[in-house]
Amino acid sequence: MTAHSIRDAALFHFARDGYEGASLRAIADEVGIKKPSIYAHFSNKDDLFLHTLAFAFQEVRRHTLEYFRDHADIPLEQRLKGLLFWFEEEYHAHASARFMLRNCYYPPLNLYSEVMDLVYPFLDGMERALIRLFERAIRHGELPSVPAEQAAIAFMTFLDGITVEIIYGSSRRYKRRLEASWPVFWHGIHHMNEEARAIALEGDSPS
C-alpha cells in the first residue's frame, strides 16, 4: 500500500515540478514517511520517476478507452473532435495526463531512452486503435473508402500539432486552433481518394 501511496504523491510532484524540481523529501512528507523509507520500494529517484510515468501512461490509456466506450453511439466526426476537447480537459483535471504529456515533449535528458520506451508504444497503440476505428467507420458507411492507416497518422499529426498549445499557450488558443483546423482536416479525410486519383492522373499525363 505504501508503494502506491508514494507513487500517487510522486505523480503530483513530478507533474507539477518536473523531474529536476520534484523532491523526494517532499514526496515522503506528503505520504507521512521518512525519505529513506522510499528506498524500501524504489531503488532511487529515477526508478520512482519511471514507475510513476508508466502508471501515468496506463491511466491516460484507460481514460481514453473509456472515452471511446462512452461515446460509441455518436457519429465519428463528433467522437474524434470531441476527443480533442476532452484531452485538454484531461490535461487540466488529471496529474497523470499532465505528467505524460510533458514528458512526451520534455523527457529528462538522463532518462531519454527509458522515457521514449514508454512514449512510442503508447503512440503506436493509439495509432492502431485509430486505424481500427477508421476501418469500422468505412465498413459502416460513415467514411468513404480511404486508407485507414493514412487517416490515423493524419489524425495523430493533427493532435500533435495543436497539443503544443496546451503546454505553451492557453485554453483559448488551443480551442481557436482546433476550431480553425478541424474543418480542413475533416474535409481532407473525405477527399483523400479523390486527391490521390488526381495526383496519379497528373503523373500519367504526357509532359
Stockholm file with secondary structure:
# STOCKHOLM 1.0

chainA/1-207         MTAHSIRDAALFHFARDGYEGASLRAIADEVGIKKPSIYAHFSNKDDLFLHTLAFAFQEVRRHTLEYFRDHADIPLEQRLKGLLFWFEEEYHAHASARFMLRNCYYPPLNLYSEVMDLVYPFLDGMERALIRLFERAIRHGELPSVPAEQAAIAFMTFLDGITVEIIYGSSRRYKRRLEASWPVFWHGIHHMNEEARAIALEGDSPS
#=GR chainA/1-207 SS CHHHHHHHHHHHHHHHHHHHHCCHHHHHHHHTSCGGGGGGTCSSHHHHHHHHHHHHHHHHHHHHHHHHHHTTTSCHHHHHHHHHHHHHHHHHHCHHHHHHHHHHHSCCGGGHHHHHHHHHHHHHHHHHHHHHHHHHHHHTTSSCSCCHHHHHHHHHHHHHHHHHHHHHSCHHHHHHHHHHHHHHHHHHHHTHHHHHHHHHHHHHSCC
#=GC SS_cons         CHHHHHHHHHHHHHHHHHHHHCCHHHHHHHHTSCGGGGGGTCSSHHHHHHHHHHHHHHHHHHHHHHHHHHTTTSCHHHHHHHHHHHHHHHHHHCHHHHHHHHHHHSCCGGGHHHHHHHHHHHHHHHHHHHHHHHHHHHHTTSSCSCCHHHHHHHHHHHHHHHHHHHHHSCHHHHHHHHHHHHHHHHHHHHTHHHHHHHHHHHHHSCC
//
